[in-house]
């Protein structure tokens, strides 16, 4: 028979084992749960103390854990929610902690002379209590997520409206910045993440992953139709997407970074997979700013081809590949899957019909502009 004195001794011994268990748990969390990056060692220690008391009340002293206990402990775990730790990782670390505590408890029960039946009963009650706590934790988490999402969206709307419009940071915008722990002296880079059409990559997965990285003042992001936009102090990357990134600016000047990122995202280069900066797209952003230039270039280089009845698409595709390969016919022909002489004939034919020479630098500049404009304005299909 296990007396109350024995139970109290086991409880005290289990509490003293905290110092042995803590480094094991911290090591596990740091290696296996990357989204715990903002959770401090002290917070992990407090959770371990809480879990030990939960196990003691359930399986040792038999005082039990009431619904109010579970609710109070779940509220303490809100710091994890506020640091964007996903529920899966919270459950994962909690179960790992309980398993370690149970292993220690089994040894203590056995050393104290508890029968196999008494040990089984104690451990069963511990796991019943642990399961009940996870249910309460999930309820608190879901409620927190609902409230947080509503507040997040309202604050994001204020913040992004000001950034995109270039408005002054008034009282409401500053409050929104404070809500996300943003620093008005810290430079942030605006980014636009686009998922290619036909991709099976879920947008919500991209958003969730990026949000988990942008905690504690590192930035903010939100879904905006077909893209995910935001700003960050750190480099942003995500596989199988195209990302346009503006230059770093403080909050009061972030409109400039947004504007540059927006222009990058609309270029032909900026729409390709990968991460793109203004240095990658260069002059192409000017094409967007001056769409009126397209018409005279079409009249100069496209209209003569159309009037002649030539295969406009083939000639332009061949010419673009030829120029993209620095006028090396052999390399360009390989890409086009045609003979180099065939490509040379097409280039000569283009020159004859347009009365120009592709060897002239001015012509090459104009053609590069034309090709970029056709891509941007989706005019590949020419009549």
KOLLORO-10508 format. One line per field, with one value per atom (N, C-alpha, C): residue number from 1; residue in one letter; x, y, z. Coordinates in steps of 0.1 Angstrom, whole numbers. Layout:
<atoms>
pos = (NUM;...)
code = (a;...)
u = (X;...)
v = (Y;...)
w = (Z;...)
</atoms>
This chain:
<atoms>
pos = (1;1;1;2;2;2;3;3;3;4;4;4;5;5;5;6;6;6;7;7;7;8;8;8;9;9;9;10;10;10;11;11;11;12;12;12;13;13;13;14;14;14;15;15;15;16;16;16;17;17;17;18;18;18;19;19;19;20;20;20;21;21;21;22;22;22;23;23;23;24;24;24;25;25;25;26;26;26;27;27;27;28;28;28;29;29;29;30;30;30;31;31;31;32;32;32;33;33;33;34;34;34;35;35;35;36;36;36;37;37;37;38;38;38;39;39;39;40;40;40;41;41;41;42;42;42;43;43;43;44;44;44;45;45;45;46;46;46;47;47;47;48;48;48;49;49;49;50;50;50;51;51;51;52;52;52;53;53;53;54;54;54;55;55;55;56;56;56;57;57;57;58;58;58;59;59;59;60;60;60;61;61;61;62;62;62;63;63;63;64;64;64;65;65;65;66;66;66;67;67;67;68;68;68;69;69;69;70;70;70;71;71;71;72;72;72;73;73;73;74;74;74;75;75;75;76;76;76;77;77;77;78;78;78;79;79;79;80;80;80;81;81;81;82;82;82;83;83;83;84;84;84;85;85;85;86;86;86;87;87;87;88;88;88;89;89;89;90;90;90;91;91;91;92;92;92;93;93;93;94;94;94;95;95;95;96;96;96;97;97;97;98;98;98;99;99;99;100;100;100;101;101;101;102;102;102;103;103;103;104;104;104;105;105;105;106;106;106;107;107;107;108;108;108;109;109;109;110;110;110;111;111;111;112;112;112;113;113;113;114;114;114;115;115;115;116;116;116;117;117;117;118;118;118;119;119;119;120;120;120;121;121;121;122;122;122;123;123;123;124;124;124;125;125;125;126;126;126;127;127;127;128;128;128;129;129;129;130;130;130;131;131;131;132;132;132;133;133;133;134;134;134;135;135;135;136;136;136;137;137;137;138;138;138;139;139;139;140;140;140;141;141;141;142;142;142;143;143;143;144;144;144;145;145;145;146;146;146;147;147;147;148;148;148;149;149;149;150;150;150;151;151;151;152;152;152;153;153;153;154;154;154;155;155;155;156;156;156;157;157;157;158;158;158;159;159;159;160;160;160;161;161;161;162;162;162;163;163;163;164;164;164;165;165;165;166;166;166;167;167;167;168;168;168;169;169;169;170;170;170;171;171;171;172;172;172;173;173;173;174;174;174;175;175;175;176;176;176;177;177;177;178;178;178;179;179;179;180;180;180;181;181;181;182;182;182;183;183;183;184;184;184;185;185;185;186;186;186;187;187;187;188;188;188;189;189;189;190;190;190;191;191;191;192;192;192;193;193;193;194;194;194;195;195;195;196;196;196;197;197;197;198;198;198;199;199;199;200;200;200;201;201;201;202;202;202;203;203;203;204;204;204;205;205;205;206;206;206;207;207;207;208;208;208;209;209;209;210;210;210;211;211;211;212;212;212;213;213;213;214;214;214;215;215;215;216;216;216;217;217;217;218;218;218;219;219;219;220;220;220;221;221;221;222;222;222;223;223;223;224;224;224;225;225;225;226;226;226;227;227;227;228;228;228;229;229;229;230;230;230;231;231;231;232;232;232;233;233;233;234;234;234;235;235;235;236;236;236;237;237;237;238;238;238;239;239;239;240;240;240;241;241;241;242;242;242;243;243;243;244;244;244;245;245;245;246;246;246;247;247;247;248;248;248;249;249;249;250;250;250;251;251;251;252;252;252;253;253;253;254;254;254;255;255;255;256;256;256;257;257;257;258;258;258;259;259;259;260;260;260;261;261;261;262;262;262;263;263;263;264;264;264;265;265;265;266;266;266;267;267;267;268;268;268;269;269;269;270;270;270;271;271;271;272;272;272;273;273;273;274;274;274;275;275;275;276;276;276;277;277;277;278;278;278;279;279;279;280;280;280;281;281;281;282;282;282;283;283;283;284;284;284;285;285;285;286;286;286;287;287;287;288;288;288;289;289;289;290;290;290;291;291;291;292;292;292;293;293;293;294;294;294;295;295;295;296;296;296;297;297;297;298;298;298;299;299;299;300;300;300;301;301;301;302;302;302;303;303;303;304;304;304;305;305;305;306;306;306;307;307;307;308;308;308;309;309;309;310;310;310;311;311;311;312;312;312;313;313;313;314;314;314;315;315;315;316;316;316;317;317;317;318;318;318;319;319;319;320;320;320;321;321;321;322;322;322;323;323;323;324;324;324;325;325;325;326;326;326;327;327;327;328;328;328;329;329;329;330;330;330;331;331;331;332;332;332;333;333;333;334;334;334;335;335;335;336;336;336;337;337;337;338;338;338;339;339;339;340;340;340;341;341;341;342;342;342;343;343;343;344;344;344;345;345;345;346;346;346;347;347;347;348;348;348;349;349;349;350;350;350;351;351;351;352;352;352;353;353;353;354;354;354;355;355;355;356;356;356;357;357;357;358;358;358;359;359;359;360;360;360;361;361;361;362;362;362;363;363;363;364;364;364;365;365;365;366;366;366;367;367;367;368;368;368;369;369;369;370;370;370;371;371;371;372;372;372;373;373;373;374;374;374;375;375;375;376;376;376;377;377;377;378;378;378;379;379;379;380;380;380;381;381;381;382;382;382;383;383;383)
code = (x;x;x;x;x;x;x;x;x;x;x;x;x;x;x;x;x;x;x;x;x;x;x;x;x;x;x;x;x;x;x;x;x;x;x;x;x;x;x;x;x;x;x;x;x;x;x;x;x;x;x;x;x;x;x;x;x;x;x;x;x;x;x;x;x;x;x;x;x;x;x;x;x;x;x;x;x;x;x;x;x;x;x;x;x;x;x;x;x;x;x;x;x;x;x;x;x;x;x;x;x;x;x;x;x;x;x;x;x;x;x;x;x;x;x;x;x;x;x;x;x;x;x;x;x;x;x;x;x;x;x;x;x;x;x;x;x;x;x;x;x;x;x;x;x;x;x;x;x;x;x;x;x;x;x;x;x;x;x;x;x;x;x;x;x;x;x;x;x;x;x;x;x;x;x;x;x;x;x;x;x;x;x;x;x;x;x;x;x;x;x;x;x;x;x;x;x;x;x;x;x;x;x;x;x;x;x;x;x;x;x;x;x;x;x;x;x;x;x;x;x;x;x;x;x;x;x;x;x;x;x;x;x;x;x;x;x;x;x;x;x;x;x;x;x;x;x;x;x;x;x;x;x;x;x;x;x;x;x;x;x;x;x;x;x;x;x;x;x;x;x;x;x;x;x;x;x;x;x;x;x;x;x;x;x;x;x;x;x;x;x;x;x;x;x;x;x;x;x;x;x;x;x;x;x;x;x;x;x;x;x;x;x;x;x;x;x;x;x;x;x;x;x;x;x;x;x;x;x;x;x;x;x;x;x;x;x;x;x;x;x;x;x;x;x;x;x;x;x;x;x;x;x;x;x;x;x;x;x;x;x;x;x;x;x;x;x;x;x;x;x;x;x;x;x;x;x;x;x;x;x;x;x;x;x;x;x;x;x;x;x;x;x;x;x;x;x;x;x;x;x;x;x;x;x;x;x;x;x;x;x;x;x;x;x;x;x;x;x;x;x;x;x;x;x;x;x;x;x;x;x;x;x;x;x;x;x;x;x;x;x;x;x;x;x;x;x;x;x;x;x;x;x;x;x;x;x;x;x;x;x;x;x;x;x;x;x;x;x;x;x;x;x;x;x;x;x;x;x;x;x;x;x;x;x;x;x;x;x;x;x;x;x;x;x;x;x;x;x;x;x;x;x;x;x;x;x;x;x;x;x;x;x;x;x;x;x;x;x;x;x;x;x;x;x;x;x;x;x;x;x;x;x;x;x;x;x;x;x;x;x;x;x;x;x;x;x;x;x;x;x;x;x;x;x;x;x;x;x;x;x;x;x;x;x;x;x;x;x;x;x;x;x;x;x;x;x;x;x;x;x;x;x;x;x;x;x;x;x;x;x;x;x;x;x;x;x;x;x;x;x;x;x;x;x;x;x;x;x;x;x;x;x;x;x;x;x;x;x;x;x;x;x;x;x;x;x;x;x;x;x;x;x;x;x;x;x;x;x;x;x;x;x;x;x;x;x;x;x;x;x;x;x;x;x;x;x;x;x;x;x;x;x;x;x;x;x;x;x;x;x;x;x;x;x;x;x;x;x;x;x;x;x;x;x;x;x;x;x;x;x;x;x;x;x;x;x;x;x;x;x;x;x;x;x;x;x;x;x;x;x;x;x;x;x;x;x;x;x;x;x;x;x;x;x;x;x;x;x;x;x;x;x;x;x;x;x;x;x;x;x;x;x;x;x;x;x;x;x;x;x;x;x;x;x;x;x;x;x;x;x;x;x;x;x;x;x;x;x;x;x;x;x;x;x;x;x;x;x;x;x;x;x;x;x;x;x;x;x;x;x;x;x;x;x;x;x;x;x;x;x;x;x;x;x;x;x;x;x;x;x;x;x;x;x;x;x;x;x;x;x;x;x;x;x;x;x;x;x;x;x;x;x;x;x;x;x;x;x;x;x;x;x;x;x;x;x;x;x;x;x;x;x;x;x;x;x;x;x;x;x;x;x;x;x;x;x;x;x;x;x;x;x;x;x;x;x;x;x;x;x;x;x;x;x;x;x;x;x;x;x;x;x;x;x;x;x;x;x;x;x;x;x;x;x;x;x;x;x;x;x;x;x;x;x;x;x;x;x;x;x;x;x;x;x;x;x;x;x;x;x;x;x;x;x;x;x;x;x;x;x;x;x;x;x;x;x;x;x;x;x;x;x;x;x;x;x;x;x;x;x;x;x;x;x;x;x;x;x;x;x;x;x;x;x;x;x;x;x;x;x;x;x;x;x;x;x;x;x;x;x;x;x;x;x;x;x;x;x;x;x;x;x;x;x;x;x;x;x;x;x;x;x;x;x;x;x;x;x;x;x;x;x;x;x;x;x;x;x;x;x;x;x;x;x;x;x;x;x;x;x;x;x;x;x;x;x;x;x;x;x;x;x;x;x;x;x;x;x;x;x;x;x;x;x;x;x;x;x;x;x;x;x;x;x;x;x;x;x;x;x;x;x;x;x;x;x;x;x;x;x;x;x;x;x;x;x;x;x;x;x;x;x;x;x;x;x;x;x;x;x;x;x;x;x;x;x;x;x;x;x;x;x;x;x;x;x;x;x;x;x;x;x;x;x;x;x;x;x;x;x;x;x;x;x;x;x;x;x)
u = (8;0;9;6;14;8;15;10;11;5;5;19;27;40;49;47;55;52;39;35;41;42;47;62;69;83;86;77;79;77;67;65;77;83;94;106;108;119;117;105;102;105;102;104;119;127;142;148;141;146;145;138;137;150;160;173;180;176;182;174;161;153;154;156;155;165;178;187;184;178;174;163;153;142;146;154;159;167;175;183;173;163;153;146;141;134;142;154;163;166;167;170;158;147;135;124;124;113;118;121;127;119;106;97;96;103;104;116;120;132;131;118;116;112;110;107;120;120;133;134;146;149;141;139;132;117;111;98;96;106;106;107;115;117;104;97;84;73;74;65;68;81;85;80;82;77;61;54;40;36;44;41;44;54;58;46;42;31;18;15;4;5;17;19;18;23;22;8;0;-14;-22;-19;-27;-23;-9;-5;2;5;12;4;0;-8;-22;-26;-40;-50;-45;-54;-62;-56;-63;-61;-65;-64;-78;-83;-96;-96;-107;-108;-102;-103;-98;-82;-77;-62;-58;-65;-61;-62;-73;-75;-64;-61;-50;-37;-33;-21;-21;-32;-33;-32;-37;-35;-20;-13;1;9;4;10;7;-1;-4;8;19;31;37;34;38;30;17;8;12;15;18;31;39;52;51;39;36;41;42;46;34;34;22;18;5;0;7;11;18;31;39;51;49;38;35;31;23;19;31;40;52;61;64;73;66;53;46;46;43;44;58;68;82;85;80;82;75;63;55;61;66;72;85;93;104;100;90;86;80;72;67;78;88;100;106;108;113;104;91;81;80;82;81;93;104;116;113;108;105;95;84;74;79;87;93;102;111;120;113;101;93;85;86;79;65;61;48;46;34;31;30;30;28;14;4;-9;-10;-3;-3;5;16;23;15;8;0;-12;-18;-28;-23;-12;-6;-3;4;8;-5;-15;-27;-34;-34;-40;-32;-19;-10;-14;-15;-18;-32;-41;-55;-55;-48;-47;-40;-29;-22;-31;-39;-48;-59;-64;-74;-68;-56;-49;-48;-44;-42;-55;-67;-80;-82;-80;-82;-72;-60;-50;-54;-59;-64;-76;-84;-96;-91;-81;-76;-68;-61;-53;-63;-73;-83;-89;-93;-99;-89;-77;-66;-64;-64;-61;-72;-85;-96;-95;-93;-92;-80;-69;-56;-58;-65;-66;-75;-85;-94;-86;-78;-71;-59;-53;-42;-46;-57;-62;-65;-71;-74;-62;-52;-39;-31;-32;-24;-30;-44;-50;-46;-45;-41;-26;-18;-4;-1;-6;-3;-10;-21;-27;-18;-12;-3;10;15;27;25;14;12;8;2;-2;9;18;29;24;13;8;17;16;24;20;29;26;19;6;-2;-3;-12;-13;-18;-27;-33;-23;-15;-4;6;10;20;15;2;-3;-3;-6;-5;10;19;33;37;32;35;29;17;10;19;27;35;50;52;65;75;71;80;88;100;108;109;106;106;120;130;144;150;144;149;146;155;152;146;135;128;128;128;126;113;106;93;94;86;87;73;73;61;64;56;58;47;50;40;41;30;30;26;34;31;18;11;-1;1;-9;-8;0;6;14;5;10;2;6;14;19;7;3;-9;-4;-12;-8;-9;-18;-19;-6;0;12;24;24;35;33;20;17;20;16;18;33;41;56;62;58;64;60;48;43;51;54;62;76;81;95;94;83;82;76;82;77;86;81;89;96;88;93;101;103;111;104;90;83;68;61;47;44;34;30;15;10;-5;-7;-18;-22;-30;-27;-33;-37;-48;-52;-43;-36;-28;-13;-10;3;3;15;17;27;23;32;35;46;50;64;69;83;90;103;111;125;130;144;154;149;157;155;164;162;151;142;131;133;130;131;120;116;106;107;109;111;99;101;90;81;87;79;88;82;90;89;100;100;106;99;105;108;120;124;129;123;127;139;145;156;152;161;157;154;143;140;133;133;126;111;103;88;83;89;84;87;97;101;98;90;88;80;73;65;75;87;97;100;103;107;95;83;71;70;72;71;81;93;104;101;96;93;81;72;60;65;74;79;87;95;103;93;83;74;66;66;58;67;80;89;89;94;95;105;116;125;120;113;107;96;91;80;86;99;105;107;109;111;124;125;137;134;145;144;151;144;148;149;160;162;163;163;163;175;186;198;197;187;185;176;167;158;163;170;176;166;170;162;148;145;131;120;123;113;108;118;114;104;103;93;79;78;65;61;70;67;64;68;66;60;47;41;39;39;37;48;60;71;68;59;57;51;42;35;45;54;63;72;76;85;78;65;57;56;53;52;65;76;89;94;91;97;86;74;64;55;50;41;47;59;65;64;66;65;51;42;28;23;28;24;30;41;48;42;34;28;37;48;58;53;60;56;62;54;58;64;56;60;73;76;88;100;98;109;113;103;105;111;106;112;126;129;143;152;147;155;158;148;150;161;160;170;184;184;197;204;196;202;205;196;199;212;216;229;240;239;250;253;243;244;252;252;259;249;249;238;238;250;250;244;247;241;226;222;207;200;206;199;197;206;205;193;190;179;166;167;155;152;162;161;160;169;170;184;187;200;205;218;223;221;222;219;205;196;182;179;186;185;191;202;208;199;192;183;172;167;156;160;172;177;179;184;185;172;162;149;143;145;140;146;159;166;161;158;153;139;131;117;116;125;124;134;143;153;162;166;174;185;195;206;207;206;206;220;230;244;245;236;236;231;239;235;222;218;205;194;196;185;184;195;194;187;190;183;168;164;150;143;150;144;143;153;152;140;138;127;113;113;101;98;107;105;100;106;102;87;84;71;60;64;54;51;62;60;51;55;48;33;30;17;10;16;10;5;14;11;19;21;28;21;8;0;-3;5;3;-4;-13;-21;-13)
v = (-12;0;13;22;34;44;49;58;73;82;96;101;97;101;96;84;79;87;90;97;111;117;131;130;119;118;116;108;106;119;127;140;149;150;158;154;140;135;138;137;140;155;163;178;180;173;175;170;162;156;166;178;188;192;194;198;188;176;165;165;167;166;179;190;203;204;201;202;192;180;171;176;183;188;200;209;221;216;206;201;196;189;183;194;204;215;222;225;233;226;212;204;201;198;192;202;213;223;237;239;252;264;262;274;278;271;275;285;291;299;311;316;328;324;311;307;305;312;312;299;296;285;286;298;300;296;299;295;280;274;259;253;259;255;256;267;269;258;255;244;231;228;215;215;226;226;224;230;228;214;207;194;184;187;178;179;191;193;186;187;180;165;159;145;141;149;147;146;156;157;145;141;130;116;114;100;97;108;106;110;122;126;123;121;118;129;141;153;156;152;154;167;168;181;185;196;200;207;210;217;231;237;250;250;239;237;237;229;227;241;248;261;271;271;280;277;264;260;263;261;264;279;287;301;305;298;301;298;288;285;294;305;314;321;322;328;321;308;300;305;306;310;324;333;346;347;337;337;328;325;318;303;297;283;275;266;259;248;245;236;222;218;205;205;215;215;217;224;225;211;204;190;181;182;174;175;188;190;186;188;185;170;162;148;142;148;144;147;158;162;152;148;139;125;121;108;107;118;118;117;125;126;112;106;92;82;83;73;75;88;90;85;88;84;69;62;47;42;48;44;47;59;63;55;51;43;29;24;10;10;21;21;23;29;31;19;8;-4;-5;3;3;-10;-16;-28;-25;-35;-33;-27;-31;-26;-11;-8;6;15;10;17;19;9;9;20;19;29;43;46;59;64;56;60;62;54;55;69;72;85;97;95;106;109;98;99;104;100;105;120;124;139;146;140;146;148;138;138;149;150;160;174;175;189;192;183;186;191;185;189;204;207;221;230;226;234;237;227;229;239;239;248;262;264;278;282;273;277;282;274;278;291;294;306;318;315;325;328;318;320;328;325;332;347;350;364;371;364;369;372;363;365;378;380;391;404;404;416;418;407;408;414;410;415;429;434;448;457;452;460;459;448;447;456;457;465;480;484;498;500;490;491;491;481;480;491;496;507;519;522;533;531;519;516;518;512;512;526;534;547;557;554;564;574;571;581;582;593;595;585;582;572;580;580;586;578;582;575;561;559;545;536;541;533;529;539;536;526;526;516;502;502;489;484;493;489;484;490;485;472;469;456;445;447;437;439;447;450;454;463;468;480;482;493;503;516;526;530;525;527;516;504;492;492;489;488;475;476;464;464;452;451;445;452;448;436;426;415;411;405;400;386;376;362;358;353;348;333;326;312;310;303;301;295;299;293;278;270;256;249;256;250;244;233;226;230;240;246;254;250;257;271;281;294;296;289;290;284;274;268;278;285;296;307;311;322;318;306;301;301;295;294;308;317;330;337;336;342;337;324;319;324;329;335;350;356;371;374;369;372;382;387;396;407;414;426;423;411;408;411;414;417;413;415;412;408;399;395;392;392;389;385;377;373;384;386;397;391;384;378;367;369;359;359;368;369;370;368;371;382;392;404;407;414;417;424;426;432;425;424;417;422;420;424;414;401;390;387;380;375;365;367;359;349;337;327;316;310;299;292;279;271;272;271;270;282;294;306;317;328;339;350;356;366;379;390;403;410;415;422;436;445;459;462;474;478;480;478;481;495;498;511;510;521;522;523;521;521;534;545;558;559;551;552;538;530;516;517;527;529;527;533;532;517;510;496;488;491;485;487;500;504;497;496;489;474;468;453;451;460;459;459;469;470;457;452;440;429;427;416;416;427;428;426;425;423;408;405;391;383;390;383;381;391;390;380;375;365;351;350;336;331;318;312;318;320;325;338;344;356;367;378;389;403;409;423;432;445;455;453;449;446;435;426;415;419;428;432;445;453;465;474;476;485;481;468;463;470;476;483;496;501;513;510;497;493;495;492;493;507;516;530;538;532;539;529;525;516;522;536;542;539;535;532;519;511;498;500;509;511;514;525;527;516;508;497;486;484;474;478;491;495;494;495;495;480;471;458;447;449;438;440;452;455;451;454;449;434;427;412;408;414;411;413;425;429;419;413;404;391;388;374;364;369;360;354;343;337;346;355;365;359;349;343;336;329;322;331;342;351;358;363;370;361;349;339;336;334;331;343;355;367;369;367;369;359;346;336;340;345;349;360;370;381;377;368;364;356;350;342;350;364;373;370;368;366;354;344;332;322;321;313;298;292;278;276;284;283;285;295;299;288;282;272;259;257;245;246;258;261;260;265;265;252;242;229;231;239;241;241;241;242;256;259;272;280;273;280;285;276;280;293;293;305;317;316;327;332;323;327;335;331;338;352;354;367;376;370;378;382;373;376;387;387;398;411;411;424;429;420;424;431;425;429;442;444;456;467;464;474;478;469;472;461;464;455;452;439;435;436;440;442;456;465;479;479;485;486;492;502;509;500;492;482;471;467;457;462;474;480;481;485;487;473;463;450;444;446;441;447;460;467;461;459;453;440;431;418;418;427;428;433;443;449;439;431;420;410;407;397;403;415;422;424;428;431;419;407;395;395;400;401;391;379;369;365;364;359;371;372;383;379;387;384;387)
w = (0;0;0;-9;-10;-1;9;18;12;19;14;16;26;28;16;12;1;-12;-14;-26;-26;-14;-13;-16;-11;-14;-29;-35;-50;-57;-53;-59;-58;-46;-44;-52;-53;-61;-76;-81;-95;-98;-88;-91;-92;-84;-84;-97;-105;-117;-129;-126;-136;-142;-134;-138;-148;-146;-155;-168;-168;-180;-188;-182;-189;-201;-199;-211;-222;-218;-229;-237;-231;-238;-246;-241;-248;-261;-259;-270;-281;-277;-286;-294;-286;-292;-302;-299;-308;-321;-320;-332;-340;-334;-341;-343;-337;-338;-342;-355;-359;-356;-356;-354;-339;-330;-316;-315;-326;-325;-316;-314;-306;-291;-289;-275;-267;-256;-248;-240;-235;-227;-214;-209;-196;-198;-210;-212;-213;-219;-220;-206;-197;-184;-176;-178;-171;-176;-188;-194;-187;-186;-180;-165;-158;-144;-144;-153;-154;-157;-166;-170;-158;-151;-139;-129;-126;-116;-121;-134;-140;-138;-140;-138;-123;-115;-100;-95;-99;-95;-101;-113;-119;-114;-113;-110;-97;-90;-77;-65;-63;-52;-53;-66;-69;-66;-65;-63;-75;-87;-100;-106;-118;-126;-131;-126;-130;-143;-148;-161;-159;-148;-145;-146;-141;-141;-156;-164;-178;-185;-182;-189;-185;-172;-168;-174;-175;-181;-196;-203;-217;-220;-211;-212;-211;-202;-201;-214;-221;-234;-245;-242;-253;-258;-250;-255;-268;-268;-280;-292;-290;-301;-306;-297;-301;-308;-307;-314;-327;-330;-343;-343;-332;-332;-335;-345;-350;-339;-339;-330;-330;-342;-344;-335;-336;-328;-313;-309;-295;-290;-297;-293;-293;-303;-304;-292;-288;-277;-264;-263;-251;-249;-259;-258;-254;-260;-257;-243;-237;-223;-214;-217;-209;-209;-221;-222;-213;-212;-203;-189;-185;-171;-167;-176;-173;-171;-179;-177;-164;-159;-146;-135;-137;-127;-125;-136;-135;-126;-128;-119;-105;-102;-88;-82;-89;-84;-81;-89;-87;-75;-74;-63;-50;-50;-38;-34;-41;-38;-43;-52;-58;-66;-65;-73;-87;-96;-110;-113;-105;-107;-103;-92;-88;-98;-104;-114;-126;-131;-143;-141;-129;-126;-126;-121;-120;-134;-142;-155;-164;-163;-170;-167;-154;-150;-156;-157;-162;-177;-184;-199;-201;-193;-194;-192;-182;-179;-190;-196;-207;-219;-222;-233;-231;-219;-216;-217;-214;-215;-230;-238;-252;-259;-254;-259;-255;-243;-238;-245;-247;-254;-268;-275;-289;-289;-279;-279;-277;-268;-265;-277;-284;-296;-307;-309;-320;-317;-305;-301;-303;-299;-301;-315;-324;-338;-344;-340;-346;-342;-329;-325;-331;-332;-337;-352;-359;-374;-377;-369;-371;-368;-357;-354;-364;-368;-377;-390;-396;-408;-408;-397;-396;-395;-388;-386;-399;-406;-419;-429;-429;-439;-438;-425;-423;-427;-424;-427;-442;-448;-463;-471;-467;-474;-474;-462;-461;-469;-469;-476;-491;-496;-511;-516;-508;-512;-510;-501;-498;-488;-481;-471;-459;-452;-440;-429;-421;-410;-399;-399;-389;-376;-367;-354;-356;-365;-367;-374;-383;-389;-379;-371;-360;-350;-347;-339;-345;-358;-365;-366;-367;-367;-353;-343;-329;-327;-333;-331;-336;-347;-353;-348;-338;-332;-342;-351;-362;-356;-361;-357;-368;-365;-376;-380;-373;-378;-385;-385;-391;-406;-415;-429;-433;-440;-445;-460;-466;-481;-484;-493;-497;-507;-506;-515;-520;-532;-539;-543;-538;-541;-550;-562;-571;-574;-574;-576;-591;-599;-613;-616;-627;-630;-633;-628;-630;-620;-610;-600;-590;-584;-574;-560;-559;-546;-540;-528;-522;-517;-520;-516;-501;-494;-479;-473;-479;-473;-474;-485;-487;-477;-476;-466;-452;-448;-435;-431;-441;-439;-437;-446;-445;-433;-429;-416;-404;-404;-393;-392;-403;-403;-399;-401;-399;-385;-375;-361;-354;-343;-335;-342;-351;-357;-370;-374;-386;-399;-398;-410;-409;-420;-421;-435;-437;-450;-451;-462;-464;-478;-480;-493;-500;-513;-520;-534;-534;-547;-552;-562;-568;-563;-554;-548;-533;-527;-513;-512;-505;-504;-490;-488;-474;-474;-463;-461;-450;-451;-442;-440;-428;-425;-431;-432;-437;-452;-457;-471;-472;-482;-484;-496;-494;-505;-503;-514;-513;-526;-526;-539;-547;-560;-570;-571;-567;-568;-575;-579;-584;-573;-569;-558;-563;-562;-566;-553;-551;-538;-541;-534;-535;-526;-527;-519;-504;-495;-481;-478;-470;-466;-452;-445;-432;-435;-425;-427;-434;-430;-436;-451;-456;-470;-477;-471;-476;-489;-492;-504;-516;-515;-526;-528;-518;-519;-526;-521;-527;-542;-546;-560;-568;-564;-571;-572;-561;-562;-571;-571;-580;-595;-598;-612;-616;-607;-609;-613;-605;-606;-620;-626;-639;-651;-649;-661;-664;-676;-681;-672;-668;-659;-645;-640;-627;-625;-636;-636;-637;-638;-639;-624;-623;-610;-604;-591;-585;-578;-572;-565;-574;-575;-585;-578;-581;-576;-588;-585;-596;-605;-599;-607;-617;-615;-624;-636;-634;-645;-652;-645;-652;-660;-672;-681;-683;-681;-684;-676;-665;-657;-665;-673;-681;-692;-696;-706;-701;-688;-681;-680;-678;-676;-689;-700;-713;-723;-721;-731;-744;-745;-758;-768;-763;-772;-780;-776;-782;-797;-798;-811;-822;-821;-832;-835;-825;-827;-834;-831;-838;-853;-855;-869;-877;-870;-876;-879;-869;-871;-873;-869;-870;-882;-884;-895;-909;-912;-925;-927;-916;-917;-919;-913;-915;-929;-935;-948;-959;-956;-965;-966;-956;-955;-949;-943;-937;-924;-920;-907;-896;-891;-881;-869;-863;-851;-852;-862;-864;-866;-873;-876;-863;-855;-843;-832;-831;-821;-825;-838;-842;-839;-842;-840;-825;-817;-802;-797;-801;-797;-802;-814;-820;-812;-809;-801;-787;-781;-767;-766;-777;-777;-784;-782;-787;-802;-810;-824;-828;-820;-823;-829;-842;-849;-844;-842;-838;-825;-815;-802;-802;-809;-810;-817;-828;-836;-828;-819;-810;-801;-796;-788;-796;-808;-817;-824;-823;-829;-845;-850;-864;-869;-882;-887;-886;-883;-882;-895;-906;-919;-921;-915;-915;-907;-896;-887;-894;-900;-907;-919;-925;-936;-930;-918;-912;-908;-903;-899;-911;-922;-934;-939;-939;-944;-935;-922;-913;-918;-920;-924;-937;-946;-960;-958;-951;-950;-942;-932;-923;-927;-937;-941;-930;-921;-910;-909;-901;-898;-883;-880;-866;-860;-869;-864;-857;-860;-855;-840;-832;-817;-815;-823;-821;-824;-834;-838;-827;-821;-811;-798;-795;-783;-786;-797;-800;-801;-806;-807;-793;-784;-770;-763;-766;-760;-765;-778;-784;-779;-777;-772;-758;-750;-736;-735;-743;-743;-748;-758;-762;-751;-744;-733;-722;-718;-707;-710;-722;-726;-733;-732;-736;-751;-759;-773;-782;-776;-784;-796;-795;-807;-816;-826;-836;-848;-853;-865;-877)
</atoms>
